[in-house]
Amino acid sequence: MNGRLLSETLSPSSCSQPSLLLCNLVAHSDVIMWCVLSGREGVNTCRWRQIARSRAEGPGGRKGLVNYQFTSDMARDLRVPMDQDLQVKISPREIKKLPKRAREDSSMTGDRSHFPADQKKPRQRYMEKDGKCNVHHGNVKETYRYITDLFTTLVDLKWHISLFIFTLVYTVTWLFFGLIWWFIAYLRGDLEHIGDKSWVPCVENLNGFVSAFLFSIETETTIGYGYRVITEKCPEGIILLLVQAILGSIVNALMVGCMFVKISQPKKRAETLMFSNNAVISLRDEKLCLMFRVGDLRSSHIVEASIRAKLIKSKQTKEGEFIPLNQTDINVGFDTGDDRLFLVSPLIISHEINEKSPFWEMSRMQHEGEDFEIVVILEGMVEATGMTCQARCSYVASEVLWGHRFMPVLTLEKGFYEVDYTSFHDTYETPTPSCSAKELDGLQRGERIVRLCTPHRDKGAQNGALGSEERKPGTQPD
């Protein structure tokens, strides 16, 4: 193709209006071309002249068939002079896969030069502010595992579904045993001797299916009205009575147990545990620290409260493996015991950004462009029930404020401390360096070295001056 002209003969109908043309070229490279059109007796000849060339080969080093897509925006009158060049924009068709929205937009497929610049999409939260995880389990083929753990499955159901299953199980059980009682009475002929006082039925005063259903309810719930009663002349009825009593107890234990566990779950206790809306980064004891605030609204305490935090951020290993939601521990005091909380009043949880911190090399400018999420988990036992409670919250990068501190909420009144929760989420700006903690540590070390060296230099200069004064003229130092 070097210096060669490629020509494509086009029919007049194909060039009668601005159109989208495809040209398949067997080429070594991507090219930029100019198109010269001329009209001759119903035939338009389009000549392509190569003006730029770069090496490109197909898979395996072979020459590949490259599809070029170009637009021809011209007037309806195609009688263009031969000496006038029309610029045609050419871009590879299959080089990059376009976003789905761009592929579906037919108005954008003609001219790719008008594609909007890629905008940064808002980050999908891994966890909502209320602690709900945005993870959905799909294409689970081994659904039998849910049936194996039936009790947990029933407890995890929503309330309206649990109440429906609760009612359905009892109703089906009563109907099932009521049908069996009616079937026994039918086989024995009790329904044909209703009112015959010489006939001893299996169940007295059982006149049909409705009375059998009522007898089943009275038996399983041990109501015992006394109007319908089983007789000793019916051994099959005695056996059925034992079976229904045992199965009824099992059903009661399962259903009542599920409802009790569901009612006593400490999930609602987590509603009274508060997290600040934002996390902050500022100096504390000359160290950059990541801080957030937690509080408990109830007077009853959370026993053995502990807190931990994790950084959720995509990672690529040295081998090229991409980990989309990599979890990294954030030290909030588990090595010193500060993660054990006495949560009587709101506390500010601090993470010192040091060499072991994932934020060690992150500056303020890098923080504004980072894409991460901090998940905070507060655990403890409910004082009233002794059950474990867990509250969760998360902070994305935009919710971490650089150079801020929390407003104080604790004041000393006469005889007690008062917590003002109106300022629980409030912060204020404070002077904070914009450099990373690593750079700040280097600067502080340099200042300490200067401070340590400066007194020795001054002392040496003073000693030298004193020695020169004490020395007599004409004497040599030792």
N, C-alpha and C positions, 0 to 999 in steps of 0.2 A: 504493500500500500504506500510505500514511501514515494511521494511525488506523483502518485497516480490519481487520475480522476475517476470517480465512480459516478455513474449516471443511472437514474431511475426514471422511466417513462411513466407519466401520470396521465390519466384520462381527464378531460375537461370537467366532468362531473365531480371528480374528487377534489378539485381545486376551486370550485365555484363559490365557496364560502370559507370563512375561517374554520379550519378543521384540525383534527389531531391525526398525524401520520406516523406510521411505524416503519422503520427501515431496519432490516436485518443485515448486518454487516459481518462478514468473516474477517476479523481483524485481530491484530496483536495488542491493541491498546484502546483506551478511551480517547476520543478525538473531539476537537472543537472545529466546526465547519461553518462555511458561509454558503448560502444558497443563492443562485442566480436563476431567475425564471424568465422565460421568453415564450410568447404565444405564437404558434404557427398552425394555422388551418385546423383548429380543433385539437391539436396535440401540444401539450406543455411539457417541455423537457427541463428537469431539475438536475443541475450539475452540482456535485459536492467537491469541494476542494479542501484537502487536509492542510491545516495550518499549525497544528500542535499534536504531539505524539509522545506517549510515555509507555514504557514496557509493561505489559500485563499479559499473563498467560492463564490458561484454564487449569482445571485439576490435572495433576500429573505432568504439568509442563507442556500440555498440548494446546494448539490453537483452538480457541473456543468460539462459539457463535454468540456474539454480543448483541443484545437488543437495545437500540437507541430510540428514545421517545422524544419527539420534538413537536413544537407547535408552529403553525403557519398562520400568523395573524396578518391579513392583508385585505385590501379593498376587493369588492366584487369584480372590478375590472382588472383582469390579470395581465393586461398588456403593459408589462414593465419593461423599460429599455434594458438592453443587454448590458450596458455599462453601469447599471444601478445594482448594488449588492444589498440583499436583504439578510439581516442577521437572524439566524435560527438558533434557539437555545436547545441544547441537547444534554440530556442527563441519562445515565444508565437506568434501566427499568427495574432490575432485580438486584441492585447492589445492596440496598438497605430495605428492610421490611418496615413499611410505614405503620404508624399507629392505627388502630382499628377505626377510630373516628375519621382519620384522614383518608383511609382506604374507602370508607363508605361515602365520603363526600365527593360526588361526581364533579362538582365544580372545581375541585382542586386537582383532579387527575390530569387535566390538560397541561397546566403550566406549573411545574414544580418549583419554579423560582419564587413563587408567592407563598410558599409554606411558612406558617408562623414559626418563630423561634421556639424551641422546646422550653416550656415553662416548667418550673419545679413543682411537682404535685405535692399537695399537703400530705404529711406523713399519716399513714393509717395507724391509729393507736393500737398498741398491743393490749392495753387495759384501759378501761374507762376510769373517770375520776371516782366513780362510786365503787370501784373494785371489780366490775364485771369484765371478764376476759373476752376479747373479740376473736375467739377461736371456735370454729365450727368443724365438727368431725363428719366428714362426708365419705361416701363409698365404703362404709363399714360392712363387710360381708359376713363376719362372724357375729351376727346379732344374737346367737344363742347364748352368748356370754352375759347378756342382760338378763335373760331368763334364769341363768344359773345363780346370779346374785339378785334374786327376786326381791328380797327385803329392801335392799338399797335402791333398787329401781322404783319400788312403790314410794319410798320416802322422798326420792328426788323429783317425783311428779309434781305438777302444779296443783294448787288447791282444788280447783274445780274438777280436775280429772281425778284427784284422790277421792273427793266426795262422791263422784259418780261411780267409781269402782267400789267404794265402801258400800253404797246402796245396792249396786248390782250384785255383789257377791252374796250379801244376805238374802236378797230377793230370790236369786237363783237357787240358793240352798234350800230355802223354805218351799219353793215350788217343786224342787226335785223330790224331797222327802214327802211332801204332800201328795205328789203323784204316786209314789210307792205305797203310801197308806191307802189311798183310794184303790189302787190295783189289788192290794191284799183283800180289801173288803169286797171287791168285785169277784175275785176268784173264790172266796169263801161263800159267796151268796148272801152276804149281809145286806146288800142293797135290795134284795128281793124279799127280805123278811123284816122290812121296816114296820114297826108297830106290833110285831109278834113277840109277846112276852115270854113264850116258851123257848124262843131262839136266843142262844148266847152268842153275841157278835164278838169280833176281835176288839173293836173299839165301840163302846157304848155311845149312842147319840151321834154316830157318824152317818149322815144321810146322803152325802154326795161329795163331789170334788171340793166344793167350797168349804164344807165342814172339815174335810181332810186337810186342806190347806191351813185352816185355822188351828187344827190340832197340831200340825207340824210347827207352827209358830209358837204355840204354847209349850210344846215339848222342848224346843231348842232354846227358848229364852227363859225357861223355867217360870212361866207366869203362873200356871196351875190354877185355872178358874174352877176346876172340879166338875164341870158339866160333861166333858168328854174325857173318858178314862179307859185305859187298856185293861182287858180281863186276863185272868190266868189261864183261860182255855185257848190262848193263841200264842204258841211258842214262836212262830215266825214274827209276830208283832213284838215279842220281848227282845228277840235278836235285833230287829230293826231299831227298837228304842235304844239299845246299847250303842249301836253304830252311830245313830244320830246324835246321841249325847256326847260321844267322844269326838266326832268330827265337828260338832258345833263348838266344843271347847277349843279345838285347834283353830277354827275360823275366828273365834272371838279373840284368842291370843294374838293371832297375826294382825287382824284389823285394828284392834285396840292398841297393840304395840306400835304399829305404823303411825297411827294418829297421835299417840303420845309423844313419840320421837319427833314427829313433824311439828307438833305444837311447842315442844320444849327446845327446839333448835335455837342456838344462840345467834342466829343470823341477824335478828332484829337488834340484838345488843350492840352489834357493830355500827348501827345507825347513830348511836350516841358517842361514837369515837370520831373525833374530827382530825382532819389533816389540813394544813394551810393550802390555799389555792395555788401558791407559787413556792418554789424553792429559790434560795438566794446564794450568791457567791460573794464573799467579802473577807476582809482580814480579821483574824482572831488570833491574838498573841503572835502577831507578825507572820502568820501563816495563812495562805488562802484556804478557805474552808467552804464546803458545800453544806448548806443548812436548810432544814425545814422544821415545821412546828407540828406537834401532835397535842391533843387534849381529850379529856373525858368529861362529858356533860353530867354524868350521874354521880350521886353521892356514894353509891356502892362501888367499890374499887375493882379493878382488874388485877387478879392475883397472879404473881409470877409473870408479869408483862415483859415481853422482849420484842425487839425490833430488828429488822434486817432490811437491806436494800440491795437491789441488783440493777445493773446497767444492761439494757437491751439495745444491741447495736449490731449491724451487719459487719461481717468480718471475712477477710480472704486470707487463707493461710499461705505460707511460703510455697507450698506445692501447687497453689492455684485453686484449692477447694474453696467454694463460696458458702459461708454459713449465714443464712439470712437473719436469724434471730439468736445471735450468740448472747449468752448470759454470763456476766462477769460480776463477781461479788464486790460490793462497795463496803469498805470497813467503816462501820458506825460505832465501833467500840467493842467488838467481840473479843479482841485480844486483851483489853484492859478491864472488861466487865461493864463498860458504860452502856452496853446494849440492854442490860437489865434495868428496867424502868420502875420507879415508884411514882405511878401516874396519878398523883393527887391534884396537881395543878398543871397547866400547859407547860410542856418542855420543848426546848429547841434541840433537835438532834443534829449533831455536827459530824461531818466527815472531813478530816484533814487531808488536803491534797498533797501527798508526798510521793516518793519514788514508786511506791506500790499502788498508787491510785491510777485508775484509767484516765483521769483528767490531768495527769502530770504535765503533759506537753501541750495542753489546750490553752490558747490565749483567748482574749475577748473576741477578737475578730474571727478566730476559728470557731468559737462557740456559736456565733451568729449563723455560721454556715453549716454547722454540724447537724446530723440527723440521728438522734438517739432518744431513748426513753428510760427514765429511772422509775423502777417499780419498788414501792415501799410496802412492807408487810409487818403489821403489828399483831402479835399473838399474846394470849393470856387466858386465864380461867375466870369464868364469871363467878363472883363471890357468892351469889345466891344459890346457884345450881351446881357449881363445880365443873361445868362443861367448858370445853375449850372454845374460845371465840377468836376469830381472825378478821381483821379489818385490813383492806388494801386500798392503795391509791397509786397514782402514777403522775409523772411530770415529763412532758416532752421538752425539747430544747427551747421552744418559745416560752415556756412557763418557768424557766430558770433565769432569774434576774441577776445580771452581773452588776456588782457595786451597790447592793441593797442590804439592809438589815431589817429585822422584824421590830415592830413597835412593841414596847413593854405593855403587858396586860395585867400584871400583878401589882396591887397596891396594898399598903398596910393601913388597916382601919383600927378602930378602938377594939382590941381584943381578938381580932381575926384578920385573915388575909382575904381580899376580895379580887376575883378574876373578872375582868371586863372583856367579854367575848365580842364586843362590837369592834375591837381592834385586833381580833385574832388573826385576820388575814392581811392586815395593813403592813406595809413596808415603807422605808424611807431610804433615800440615797445616801451613800457614804463614800468618802474618797477611797478608791480601790485601784491598784495598778492594773493596766490593761494587758500586761505581759503574762506569760504562762507561769505556773508555779515553779517550773524548772528554771526559767530565766530569773525569776525573783530570788530563788535560792542562790543562784550564782552571784547576783548582785549583792545580796546580804553577806555572803561569804567573803567577797572582795572587800566590802566595807569593814568587816571584822578583822581581816588581815591588815588593812591599812591602820586601823586603830591599835592593833597589837604592835605593829612595827614603828609607829610614830613616836611613842614615848622613849623607846630605846635609842632612836636617832637623836632625839633632843638631849637625852642624858649623855650620849657619847660626845655630842658637840660641846656640852657644858664642861665635861671632864677635860676635853682637849684644850679649851680656853683656859681653864684653871691651871693645867700643866704648863702651858706656855708662859703664864704670868710668874709661876714659881721658879721657872728655869732662869739661871743667872746668865748674863751675857758671856759669850765665849765658851760655854760648856756644851757638850754634846749629849744628847739623850742616850740612855743605855740601850 
